[in-house]
């Protein structure tokens, strides 16, 4: 078993429906070259990047609120 394989997300191949690792470029069951369309991969990357930015901004907002509250006391 590969290191980190336990936490790897799995998707269904668009041709045969077999579960394969998200980063896989070839489906082991049916042999298709692109089990996930490139448009879906790009969309997923945009969503994850946006979620990361929102998470960082939320943490900055919370820390800013805490530090400004401490200064007022």
mmCIF file of the N, C-alpha and C atoms, coordinates in Angstrom:
data_MODEL
# 
_entry.id   MODEL 
# 
loop_
_atom_site.group_PDB 
_atom_site.id 
_atom_site.type_symbol 
_atom_site.label_atom_id 
_atom_site.label_alt_id 
_atom_site.label_comp_id 
_atom_site.label_asym_id 
_atom_site.label_entity_id 
_atom_site.label_seq_id 
_atom_site.pdbx_PDB_ins_code 
_atom_site.Cartn_x 
_atom_site.Cartn_y 
_atom_site.Cartn_z 
_atom_site.occupancy 
_atom_site.B_iso_or_equiv 
_atom_site.pdbx_formal_charge 
_atom_site.auth_seq_id 
_atom_site.auth_comp_id 
_atom_site.auth_asym_id 
_atom_site.auth_atom_id 
_atom_site.pdbx_PDB_model_num 
ATOM 1   N N  . UNK A 1 1  ? 0.839   -1.178 0.000   1.00 0.00 ? 1  UNK A N  1 
ATOM 2   C CA . UNK A 1 1  ? 0.000   0.000  0.000   1.00 0.00 ? 1  UNK A CA 1 
ATOM 3   C C  . UNK A 1 1  ? 0.887   1.245  0.000   1.00 0.00 ? 1  UNK A C  1 
ATOM 4   N N  . UNK A 1 2  ? 0.558   2.200  -0.847  1.00 0.00 ? 2  UNK A N  1 
ATOM 5   C CA . UNK A 1 2  ? 1.339   3.425  -0.934  1.00 0.00 ? 2  UNK A CA 1 
ATOM 6   C C  . UNK A 1 2  ? 1.125   4.285  0.298   1.00 0.00 ? 2  UNK A C  1 
ATOM 7   N N  . UNK A 1 3  ? 2.139   5.082  0.586   1.00 0.00 ? 3  UNK A N  1 
ATOM 8   C CA . UNK A 1 3  ? 2.037   6.007  1.704   1.00 0.00 ? 3  UNK A CA 1 
ATOM 9   C C  . UNK A 1 3  ? 1.014   7.084  1.356   1.00 0.00 ? 3  UNK A C  1 
ATOM 10  N N  . UNK A 1 4  ? 0.080   7.352  2.258   1.00 0.00 ? 4  UNK A N  1 
ATOM 11  C CA . UNK A 1 4  ? -0.939  8.366  2.039   1.00 0.00 ? 4  UNK A CA 1 
ATOM 12  C C  . UNK A 1 4  ? -2.122  7.877  1.224   1.00 0.00 ? 4  UNK A C  1 
ATOM 13  N N  . UNK A 1 5  ? -2.124  6.612  0.841   1.00 0.00 ? 5  UNK A N  1 
ATOM 14  C CA . UNK A 1 5  ? -3.212  6.089  0.020   1.00 0.00 ? 5  UNK A CA 1 
ATOM 15  C C  . UNK A 1 5  ? -4.514  5.976  0.803   1.00 0.00 ? 5  UNK A C  1 
ATOM 16  N N  . UNK A 1 6  ? -4.424  5.918  2.114   1.00 0.00 ? 6  UNK A N  1 
ATOM 17  C CA . UNK A 1 6  ? -5.624  5.780  2.938   1.00 0.00 ? 6  UNK A CA 1 
ATOM 18  C C  . UNK A 1 6  ? -6.479  7.037  2.854   1.00 0.00 ? 6  UNK A C  1 
ATOM 19  N N  . UNK A 1 7  ? -5.853  8.205  2.823   1.00 0.00 ? 7  UNK A N  1 
ATOM 20  C CA . UNK A 1 7  ? -6.583  9.460  2.842   1.00 0.00 ? 7  UNK A CA 1 
ATOM 21  C C  . UNK A 1 7  ? -6.928  9.976  1.450   1.00 0.00 ? 7  UNK A C  1 
ATOM 22  N N  . UNK A 1 8  ? -6.520  9.259  0.410   1.00 0.00 ? 8  UNK A N  1 
ATOM 23  C CA . UNK A 1 8  ? -6.747  9.741  -0.942  1.00 0.00 ? 8  UNK A CA 1 
ATOM 24  C C  . UNK A 1 8  ? -8.215  9.614  -1.325  1.00 0.00 ? 8  UNK A C  1 
ATOM 25  N N  . UNK A 1 9  ? -8.740  10.666 -1.922  1.00 0.00 ? 9  UNK A N  1 
ATOM 26  C CA . UNK A 1 9  ? -10.132 10.680 -2.340  1.00 0.00 ? 9  UNK A CA 1 
ATOM 27  C C  . UNK A 1 9  ? -10.309 9.807  -3.572  1.00 0.00 ? 9  UNK A C  1 
ATOM 28  N N  . UNK A 1 10 ? -11.431 9.141  -3.650  1.00 0.00 ? 10 UNK A N  1 
ATOM 29  C CA . UNK A 1 10 ? -11.713 8.271  -4.789  1.00 0.00 ? 10 UNK A CA 1 
ATOM 30  C C  . UNK A 1 10 ? -12.920 8.819  -5.538  1.00 0.00 ? 10 UNK A C  1 
ATOM 31  N N  . UNK A 1 11 ? -12.909 8.618  -6.857  1.00 0.00 ? 11 UNK A N  1 
ATOM 32  C CA . UNK A 1 11 ? -14.005 9.046  -7.718  1.00 0.00 ? 11 UNK A CA 1 
ATOM 33  C C  . UNK A 1 11 ? -14.452 7.859  -8.564  1.00 0.00 ? 11 UNK A C  1 
ATOM 34  N N  . UNK A 1 12 ? -15.599 8.002  -9.196  1.00 0.00 ? 12 UNK A N  1 
ATOM 35  C CA . UNK A 1 12 ? -16.081 6.979  -10.117 1.00 0.00 ? 12 UNK A CA 1 
ATOM 36  C C  . UNK A 1 12 ? -15.596 7.309  -11.520 1.00 0.00 ? 12 UNK A C  1 
ATOM 37  N N  . UNK A 1 13 ? -15.126 6.286  -12.216 1.00 0.00 ? 13 UNK A N  1 
ATOM 38  C CA . UNK A 1 13 ? -14.727 6.451  -13.615 1.00 0.00 ? 13 UNK A CA 1 
ATOM 39  C C  . UNK A 1 13 ? -15.973 6.826  -14.417 1.00 0.00 ? 13 UNK A C  1 
ATOM 40  N N  . UNK A 1 14 ? -15.826 7.762  -15.345 1.00 0.00 ? 14 UNK A N  1 
ATOM 41  C CA . UNK A 1 14 ? -17.007 8.203  -16.100 1.00 0.00 ? 14 UNK A CA 1 
ATOM 42  C C  . UNK A 1 14 ? -17.464 7.164  -17.118 1.00 0.00 ? 14 UNK A C  1 
ATOM 43  N N  . UNK A 1 15 ? -16.613 6.178  -17.435 1.00 0.00 ? 15 UNK A N  1 
ATOM 44  C CA . UNK A 1 15 ? -16.984 5.151  -18.405 1.00 0.00 ? 15 UNK A CA 1 
ATOM 45  C C  . UNK A 1 15 ? -17.574 3.907  -17.745 1.00 0.00 ? 15 UNK A C  1 
ATOM 46  N N  . UNK A 1 16 ? -16.865 3.361  -16.735 1.00 0.00 ? 16 UNK A N  1 
ATOM 47  C CA . UNK A 1 16 ? -17.310 2.083  -16.167 1.00 0.00 ? 16 UNK A CA 1 
ATOM 48  C C  . UNK A 1 16 ? -17.872 2.213  -14.749 1.00 0.00 ? 16 UNK A C  1 
ATOM 49  N N  . UNK A 1 17 ? -17.651 3.341  -14.077 1.00 0.00 ? 17 UNK A N  1 
ATOM 50  C CA . UNK A 1 17 ? -18.187 3.536  -12.736 1.00 0.00 ? 17 UNK A CA 1 
ATOM 51  C C  . UNK A 1 17 ? -17.334 2.950  -11.622 1.00 0.00 ? 17 UNK A C  1 
ATOM 52  N N  . UNK A 1 18 ? -16.195 2.370  -11.961 1.00 0.00 ? 18 UNK A N  1 
ATOM 53  C CA . UNK A 1 18 ? -15.287 1.780  -10.962 1.00 0.00 ? 18 UNK A CA 1 
ATOM 54  C C  . UNK A 1 18 ? -14.656 2.883  -10.115 1.00 0.00 ? 18 UNK A C  1 
ATOM 55  N N  . UNK A 1 19 ? -14.492 2.637  -8.811  1.00 0.00 ? 19 UNK A N  1 
ATOM 56  C CA . UNK A 1 19 ? -13.824 3.604  -7.938  1.00 0.00 ? 19 UNK A CA 1 
ATOM 57  C C  . UNK A 1 19 ? -12.327 3.608  -8.213  1.00 0.00 ? 19 UNK A C  1 
ATOM 58  N N  . UNK A 1 20 ? -11.786 4.800  -8.468  1.00 0.00 ? 20 UNK A N  1 
ATOM 59  C CA . UNK A 1 20 ? -10.356 4.956  -8.734  1.00 0.00 ? 20 UNK A CA 1 
ATOM 60  C C  . UNK A 1 20 ? -9.852  6.168  -7.960  1.00 0.00 ? 20 UNK A C  1 
ATOM 61  N N  . UNK A 1 21 ? -8.544  6.263  -7.703  1.00 0.00 ? 21 UNK A N  1 
ATOM 62  C CA . UNK A 1 21 ? -8.001  7.446  -7.031  1.00 0.00 ? 21 UNK A CA 1 
ATOM 63  C C  . UNK A 1 21 ? -8.238  8.708  -7.869  1.00 0.00 ? 21 UNK A C  1 
ATOM 64  N N  . UNK A 1 22 ? -8.468  9.834  -7.193  1.00 0.00 ? 22 UNK A N  1 
ATOM 65  C CA . UNK A 1 22 ? -8.782  11.096 -7.871  1.00 0.00 ? 22 UNK A CA 1 
ATOM 66  C C  . UNK A 1 22 ? -7.684  11.512 -8.839  1.00 0.00 ? 22 UNK A C  1 
ATOM 67  N N  . UNK A 1 23 ? -6.428  11.334 -8.449  1.00 0.00 ? 23 UNK A N  1 
ATOM 68  C CA . UNK A 1 23 ? -5.306  11.784 -9.280  1.00 0.00 ? 23 UNK A CA 1 
ATOM 69  C C  . UNK A 1 23 ? -4.921  10.774 -10.363 1.00 0.00 ? 23 UNK A C  1 
ATOM 70  N N  . UNK A 1 24 ? -5.634  9.687  -10.477 1.00 0.00 ? 24 UNK A N  1 
ATOM 71  C CA . UNK A 1 24 ? -5.312  8.666  -11.470 1.00 0.00 ? 24 UNK A CA 1 
ATOM 72  C C  . UNK A 1 24 ? -5.566  9.191  -12.880 1.00 0.00 ? 24 UNK A C  1 
ATOM 73  N N  . UNK A 1 25 ? -4.666  8.862  -13.802 1.00 0.00 ? 25 UNK A N  1 
ATOM 74  C CA . UNK A 1 25 ? -4.839  9.287  -15.195 1.00 0.00 ? 25 UNK A CA 1 
ATOM 75  C C  . UNK A 1 25 ? -5.387  8.165  -16.068 1.00 0.00 ? 25 UNK A C  1 
ATOM 76  N N  . UNK A 1 26 ? -5.361  6.932  -15.566 1.00 0.00 ? 26 UNK A N  1 
ATOM 77  C CA . UNK A 1 26 ? -5.877  5.784  -16.309 1.00 0.00 ? 26 UNK A CA 1 
ATOM 78  C C  . UNK A 1 26 ? -6.710  4.927  -15.359 1.00 0.00 ? 26 UNK A C  1 
ATOM 79  N N  . UNK A 1 27 ? -7.880  4.517  -15.810 1.00 0.00 ? 27 UNK A N  1 
ATOM 80  C CA . UNK A 1 27 ? -8.724  3.622  -15.016 1.00 0.00 ? 27 UNK A CA 1 
ATOM 81  C C  . UNK A 1 27 ? -8.172  2.205  -15.131 1.00 0.00 ? 27 UNK A C  1 
ATOM 82  N N  . UNK A 1 28 ? -7.938  1.559  -13.987 1.00 0.00 ? 28 UNK A N  1 
ATOM 83  C CA . UNK A 1 28 ? -7.400  0.200  -14.013 1.00 0.00 ? 28 UNK A CA 1 
ATOM 84  C C  . UNK A 1 28 ? -8.424  -0.814 -14.520 1.00 0.00 ? 28 UNK A C  1 
ATOM 85  N N  . UNK A 1 29 ? -9.714  -0.539 -14.313 1.00 0.00 ? 29 UNK A N  1 
ATOM 86  C CA . UNK A 1 29 ? -10.746 -1.498 -14.695 1.00 0.00 ? 29 UNK A CA 1 
ATOM 87  C C  . UNK A 1 29 ? -11.000 -1.520 -16.207 1.00 0.00 ? 29 UNK A C  1 
ATOM 88  N N  . UNK A 1 30 ? -11.230 -0.346 -16.801 1.00 0.00 ? 30 UNK A N  1 
ATOM 89  C CA . UNK A 1 30 ? -11.579 -0.330 -18.227 1.00 0.00 ? 30 UNK A CA 1 
ATOM 90  C C  . UNK A 1 30 ? -10.460 0.191  -19.119 1.00 0.00 ? 30 UNK A C  1 
ATOM 91  N N  . UNK A 1 31 ? -9.430  0.816  -18.533 1.00 0.00 ? 31 UNK A N  1 
ATOM 92  C CA . UNK A 1 31 ? -8.288  1.273  -19.309 1.00 0.00 ? 31 UNK A CA 1 
ATOM 93  C C  . UNK A 1 31 ? -8.468  2.608  -20.004 1.00 0.00 ? 31 UNK A C  1 
ATOM 94  N N  . UNK A 1 32 ? -9.553  3.324  -19.719 1.00 0.00 ? 32 UNK A N  1 
ATOM 95  C CA . UNK A 1 32 ? -9.743  4.626  -20.370 1.00 0.00 ? 32 UNK A CA 1 
ATOM 96  C C  . UNK A 1 32 ? -8.687  5.615  -19.881 1.00 0.00 ? 32 UNK A C  1 
ATOM 97  N N  . UNK A 1 33 ? -8.279  6.517  -20.766 1.00 0.00 ? 33 UNK A N  1 
ATOM 98  C CA . UNK A 1 33 ? -7.162  7.425  -20.483 1.00 0.00 ? 33 UNK A CA 1 
ATOM 99  C C  . UNK A 1 33 ? -7.553  8.593  -19.582 1.00 0.00 ? 33 UNK A C  1 
ATOM 100 N N  . UNK A 1 34 ? -8.777  9.078  -19.672 1.00 0.00 ? 34 UNK A N  1 
ATOM 101 C CA . UNK A 1 34 ? -9.191  10.216 -18.863 1.00 0.00 ? 34 UNK A CA 1 
ATOM 102 C C  . UNK A 1 34 ? -10.462 9.857  -18.096 1.00 0.00 ? 34 UNK A C  1 
ATOM 103 N N  . UNK A 1 35 ? -10.315 9.260  -16.906 1.00 0.00 ? 35 UNK A N  1 
ATOM 104 C CA . UNK A 1 35 ? -11.498 8.866  -16.147 1.00 0.00 ? 35 UNK A CA 1 
ATOM 105 C C  . UNK A 1 35 ? -12.301 10.056 -15.623 1.00 0.00 ? 35 UNK A C  1 
ATOM 106 N N  . UNK A 1 36 ? -11.657 11.211 -15.456 1.00 0.00 ? 36 UNK A N  1 
ATOM 107 C CA . UNK A 1 36 ? -12.351 12.423 -15.028 1.00 0.00 ? 36 UNK A CA 1 
ATOM 108 C C  . UNK A 1 36 ? -12.058 13.508 -16.055 1.00 0.00 ? 36 UNK A C  1 
ATOM 109 N N  . UNK A 1 37 ? -13.088 14.140 -16.605 1.00 0.00 ? 37 UNK A N  1 
ATOM 110 C CA . UNK A 1 37 ? -12.850 15.179 -17.606 1.00 0.00 ? 37 UNK A CA 1 
ATOM 111 C C  . UNK A 1 37 ? -11.995 16.317 -17.053 1.00 0.00 ? 37 UNK A C  1 
ATOM 112 N N  . UNK A 1 38 ? -11.181 16.914 -17.917 1.00 0.00 ? 38 UNK A N  1 
ATOM 113 C CA . UNK A 1 38 ? -10.282 17.992 -17.500 1.00 0.00 ? 38 UNK A CA 1 
ATOM 114 C C  . UNK A 1 38 ? -11.072 19.180 -16.951 1.00 0.00 ? 38 UNK A C  1 
ATOM 115 N N  . UNK A 1 39 ? -12.237 19.457 -17.512 1.00 0.00 ? 39 UNK A N  1 
ATOM 116 C CA . UNK A 1 39 ? -13.055 20.572 -17.034 1.00 0.00 ? 39 UNK A CA 1 
ATOM 117 C C  . UNK A 1 39 ? -13.445 20.367 -15.569 1.00 0.00 ? 39 UNK A C  1 
ATOM 118 N N  . UNK A 1 40 ? -13.755 19.129 -15.195 1.00 0.00 ? 40 UNK A N  1 
ATOM 119 C CA . UNK A 1 40 ? -14.109 18.845 -13.803 1.00 0.00 ? 40 UNK A CA 1 
ATOM 120 C C  . UNK A 1 40 ? -12.914 19.033 -12.880 1.00 0.00 ? 40 UNK A C  1 
ATOM 121 N N  . UNK A 1 41 ? -11.730 18.642 -13.335 1.00 0.00 ? 41 UNK A N  1 
ATOM 122 C CA . UNK A 1 41 ? -10.529 18.827 -12.512 1.00 0.00 ? 41 UNK A CA 1 
ATOM 123 C C  . UNK A 1 41 ? -10.241 20.311 -12.300 1.00 0.00 ? 41 UNK A C  1 
ATOM 124 N N  . UNK A 1 42 ? -10.401 21.109 -13.358 1.00 0.00 ? 42 UNK A N  1 
ATOM 125 C CA . UNK A 1 42 ? -10.174 22.549 -13.241 1.00 0.00 ? 42 UNK A CA 1 
ATOM 126 C C  . UNK A 1 42 ? -11.202 23.165 -12.300 1.00 0.00 ? 42 UNK A C  1 
ATOM 127 N N  . UNK A 1 43 ? -12.459 22.754 -12.439 1.00 0.00 ? 43 UNK A N  1 
ATOM 128 C CA . UNK A 1 43 ? -13.516 23.277 -11.573 1.00 0.00 ? 43 UNK A CA 1 
ATOM 129 C C  . UNK A 1 43 ? -13.239 22.917 -10.116 1.00 0.00 ? 43 UNK A C  1 
ATOM 130 N N  . UNK A 1 44 ? -12.825 21.689 -9.859  1.00 0.00 ? 44 UNK A N  1 
ATOM 131 C CA . UNK A 1 44 ? -12.506 21.272 -8.493  1.00 0.00 ? 44 UNK A CA 1 
ATOM 132 C C  . UNK A 1 44 ? -11.357 22.087 -7.921  1.00 0.00 ? 44 UNK A C  1 
ATOM 133 N N  . UNK A 1 45 ? -10.343 22.352 -8.725  1.00 0.00 ? 45 UNK A N  1 
ATOM 134 C CA . UNK A 1 45 ? -9.191  23.130 -8.259  1.00 0.00 ? 45 UNK A CA 1 
ATOM 135 C C  . UNK A 1 45 ? -9.601  24.560 -7.919  1.00 0.00 ? 45 UNK A C  1 
ATOM 136 N N  . UNK A 1 46 ? -10.477 25.168 -8.739  1.00 0.00 ? 46 UNK A N  1 
ATOM 137 C CA . UNK A 1 46 ? -10.956 26.528 -8.469  1.00 0.00 ? 46 UNK A CA 1 
ATOM 138 C C  . UNK A 1 46 ? -11.753 26.561 -7.172  1.00 0.00 ? 46 UNK A C  1 
ATOM 139 N N  . UNK A 1 47 ? -12.607 25.565 -6.962  1.00 0.00 ? 47 UNK A N  1 
ATOM 140 C CA . UNK A 1 47 ? -13.414 25.511 -5.744  1.00 0.00 ? 47 UNK A CA 1 
ATOM 141 C C  . UNK A 1 47 ? -12.526 25.355 -4.517  1.00 0.00 ? 47 UNK A C  1 
ATOM 142 N N  . UNK A 1 48 ? -11.534 24.476 -4.579  1.00 0.00 ? 48 UNK A N  1 
ATOM 143 C CA . UNK A 1 48 ? -10.633 24.276 -3.439  1.00 0.00 ? 48 UNK A CA 1 
ATOM 144 C C  . UNK A 1 48 ? -9.792  25.519 -3.155  1.00 0.00 ? 48 UNK A C  1 
ATOM 145 N N  . UNK A 1 49 ? -9.336  26.199 -4.198  1.00 0.00 ? 49 UNK A N  1 
ATOM 146 C CA . UNK A 1 49 ? -8.558  27.427 -4.010  1.00 0.00 ? 49 UNK A CA 1 
ATOM 147 C C  . UNK A 1 49 ? -9.414  28.510 -3.364  1.00 0.00 ? 49 UNK A C  1 
ATOM 148 N N  . UNK A 1 50 ? -10.641 28.666 -3.844  1.00 0.00 ? 50 UNK A N  1 
ATOM 149 C CA . UNK A 1 50 ? -11.551 29.659 -3.271  1.00 0.00 ? 50 UNK A CA 1 
ATOM 150 C C  . UNK A 1 50 ? -11.862 29.337 -1.817  1.00 0.00 ? 50 UNK A C  1 
ATOM 151 N N  . UNK A 1 51 ? -12.087 28.070 -1.512  1.00 0.00 ? 51 UNK A N  1 
ATOM 152 C CA . UNK A 1 51 ? -12.359 27.676 -0.125  1.00 0.00 ? 51 UNK A CA 1 
ATOM 153 C C  . UNK A 1 51 ? -11.155 27.957 0.765   1.00 0.00 ? 51 UNK A C  1 
ATOM 154 N N  . UNK A 1 52 ? -9.961  27.732 0.262   1.00 0.00 ? 52 UNK A N  1 
ATOM 155 C CA . UNK A 1 52 ? -8.751  28.028 1.031   1.00 0.00 ? 52 UNK A CA 1 
ATOM 156 C C  . UNK A 1 52 ? -8.612  29.510 1.319   1.00 0.00 ? 52 UNK A C  1 
ATOM 157 N N  . UNK A 1 53 ? -8.875  30.347 0.312   1.00 0.00 ? 53 UNK A N  1 
ATOM 158 C CA . UNK A 1 53 ? -8.792  31.798 0.499   1.00 0.00 ? 53 UNK A CA 1 
ATOM 159 C C  . UNK A 1 53 ? -9.828  32.264 1.515   1.00 0.00 ? 53 UNK A C  1 
ATOM 160 N N  . UNK A 1 54 ? -11.049 31.757 1.415   1.00 0.00 ? 54 UNK A N  1 
ATOM 161 C CA . UNK A 1 54 ? -12.098 32.125 2.371   1.00 0.00 ? 54 UNK A CA 1 
ATOM 162 C C  . UNK A 1 54 ? -11.707 31.695 3.780   1.00 0.00 ? 54 UNK A C  1 
ATOM 163 N N  . UNK A 1 55 ? -11.120 30.517 3.920   1.00 0.00 ? 55 UNK A N  1 
ATOM 164 C CA . UNK A 1 55 ? -10.675 30.047 5.237   1.00 0.00 ? 55 UNK A CA 1 
ATOM 165 C C  . UNK A 1 55 ? -9.613  30.947 5.838   1.00 0.00 ? 55 UNK A C  1 
ATOM 166 N N  . UNK A 1 56 ? -8.636  31.340 5.032   1.00 0.00 ? 56 UNK A N  1 
ATOM 167 C CA . UNK A 1 56 ? -7.570  32.223 5.524   1.00 0.00 ? 56 UNK A CA 1 
ATOM 168 C C  . UNK A 1 56 ? -8.142  33.581 5.914   1.00 0.00 ? 56 UNK A C  1 
ATOM 169 N N  . UNK A 1 57 ? -9.022  34.134 5.087   1.00 0.00 ? 57 UNK A N  1 
ATOM 170 C CA . UNK A 1 57 ? -9.617  35.434 5.407   1.00 0.00 ? 57 UNK A CA 1 
ATOM 171 C C  . UNK A 1 57 ? -10.479 35.376 6.665   1.00 0.00 ? 57 UNK A C  1 
ATOM 172 N N  . UNK A 1 58 ? -11.157 34.261 6.886   1.00 0.00 ? 58 UNK A N  1 
ATOM 173 C CA . UNK A 1 58 ? -11.950 34.099 8.105   1.00 0.00 ? 58 UNK A CA 1 
ATOM 174 C C  . UNK A 1 58 ? -11.055 34.084 9.334   1.00 0.00 ? 58 UNK A C  1 
ATOM 175 N N  . UNK A 1 59 ? -9.942  33.389 9.259   1.00 0.00 ? 59 UNK A N  1 
ATOM 176 C CA . UNK A 1 59 ? -8.999  33.347 10.386  1.00 0.00 ? 59 UNK A CA 1 
ATOM 177 C C  . UNK A 1 59 ? -8.439  34.738 10.653  1.00 0.00 ? 59 UNK A C  1 
ATOM 178 N N  . UNK A 1 60 ? -8.091  35.478 9.598   1.00 0.00 ? 60 UNK A N  1 
ATOM 179 C CA . UNK A 1 60 ? -7.574  36.842 9.762   1.00 0.00 ? 60 UNK A CA 1 
ATOM 180 C C  . UNK A 1 60 ? -8.633  37.738 10.397  1.00 0.00 ? 60 UNK A C  1 
ATOM 181 N N  . UNK A 1 61 ? -9.879  37.597 9.988   1.00 0.00 ? 61 UNK A N  1 
ATOM 182 C CA . UNK A 1 61 ? -10.970 38.384 10.563  1.00 0.00 ? 61 UNK A CA 1 
ATOM 183 C C  . UNK A 1 61 ? -11.132 38.092 12.045  1.00 0.00 ? 61 UNK A C  1 
ATOM 184 N N  . UNK A 1 62 ? -11.103 36.821 12.412  1.00 0.00 ? 62 UNK A N  1 
ATOM 185 C CA . UNK A 1 62 ? -11.253 36.438 13.822  1.00 0.00 ? 62 UNK A CA 1 
ATOM 186 C C  . UNK A 1 62 ? -10.085 36.958 14.648  1.00 0.00 ? 62 UNK A C  1 
ATOM 187 N N  . UNK A 1 63 ? -8.857  36.791 14.154  1.00 0.00 ? 63 UNK A N  1 
ATOM 188 C CA . UNK A 1 63 ? -7.687  37.276 14.894  1.00 0.00 ? 63 UNK A CA 1 
ATOM 189 C C  . UNK A 1 63 ? -7.705  38.799 15.015  1.00 0.00 ? 63 UNK A C  1 
ATOM 190 N N  . UNK A 1 64 ? -8.092  39.493 13.953  1.00 0.00 ? 64 UNK A N  1 
ATOM 191 C CA . UNK A 1 64 ? -8.191  40.952 14.007  1.00 0.00 ? 64 UNK A CA 1 
ATOM 192 C C  . UNK A 1 64 ? -9.209  41.416 15.027  1.00 0.00 ? 64 UNK A C  1 
ATOM 193 N N  . UNK A 1 65 ? -10.337 40.736 15.097  1.00 0.00 ? 65 UNK A N  1 
ATOM 194 C CA . UNK A 1 65 ? -11.369 41.079 16.076  1.00 0.00 ? 65 UNK A CA 1 
ATOM 195 C C  . UNK A 1 65 ? -10.867 40.852 17.492  1.00 0.00 ? 65 UNK A C  1 
ATOM 196 N N  . UNK A 1 66 ? -10.201 39.738 17.712  1.00 0.00 ? 66 UNK A N  1 
ATOM 197 C CA . UNK A 1 66 ? -9.675  39.431 19.053  1.00 0.00 ? 66 UNK A CA 1 
ATOM 198 C C  . UNK A 1 66 ? -8.635  40.459 19.473  1.00 0.00 ? 66 UNK A C  1 
ATOM 199 N N  . UNK A 1 67 ? -7.697  40.779 18.580  1.00 0.00 ? 67 UNK A N  1 
ATOM 200 C CA . UNK A 1 67 ? -6.643  41.730 18.935  1.00 0.00 ? 67 UNK A CA 1 
ATOM 201 C C  . UNK A 1 67 ? -7.187  43.140 19.142  1.00 0.00 ? 67 UNK A C  1 
ATOM 202 N N  . UNK A 1 68 ? -8.188  43.550 18.358  1.00 0.00 ? 68 UNK A N  1 
ATOM 203 C CA . UNK A 1 68 ? -8.759  44.883 18.564  1.00 0.00 ? 68 UNK A CA 1 
ATOM 204 C C  . UNK A 1 68 ? -9.550  44.925 19.868  1.00 0.00 ? 68 UNK A C  1 
ATOM 205 N N  . UNK A 1 69 ? -10.191 43.844 20.227  1.00 0.00 ? 69 UNK A N  1 
ATOM 206 C CA . UNK A 1 69 ? -10.923 43.783 21.495  1.00 0.00 ? 69 UNK A CA 1 
ATOM 207 C C  . UNK A 1 69 ? -9.952  43.859 22.670  1.00 0.00 ? 69 UNK A C  1 
ATOM 208 N N  . UNK A 1 70 ? -8.812  43.186 22.549  1.00 0.00 ? 70 UNK A N  1 
ATOM 209 C CA . UNK A 1 70 ? -7.804  43.215 23.620  1.00 0.00 ? 70 UNK A CA 1 
ATOM 210 C C  . UNK A 1 70 ? -7.247  44.631 23.777  1.00 0.00 ? 70 UNK A C  1 
ATOM 211 N N  . UNK A 1 71 ? -7.057  45.370 22.686  1.00 0.00 ? 71 UNK A N  1 
ATOM 212 C CA . UNK A 1 71 ? -6.546  46.742 22.761  1.00 0.00 ? 71 UNK A CA 1 
ATOM 213 C C  . UNK A 1 71 ? -7.534  47.677 23.443  1.00 0.00 ? 71 UNK A C  1 
ATOM 214 N N  . UNK A 1 72 ? -8.820  47.430 23.295  1.00 0.00 ? 72 UNK A N  1 
ATOM 215 C CA . UNK A 1 72 ? -9.839  48.298 23.889  1.00 0.00 ? 72 UNK A CA 1 
ATOM 216 C C  . UNK A 1 72 ? -9.918  48.144 25.398  1.00 0.00 ? 72 UNK A C  1 
ATOM 217 N N  . UNK A 1 73 ? -9.510  47.006 25.912  1.00 0.00 ? 73 UNK A N  1 
ATOM 218 C CA . UNK A 1 73 ? -9.626  46.751 27.356  1.00 0.00 ? 73 UNK A CA 1 
ATOM 219 C C  . UNK A 1 73 ? -8.564  47.468 28.121  1.00 0.00 ? 73 UNK A C  1 
# 
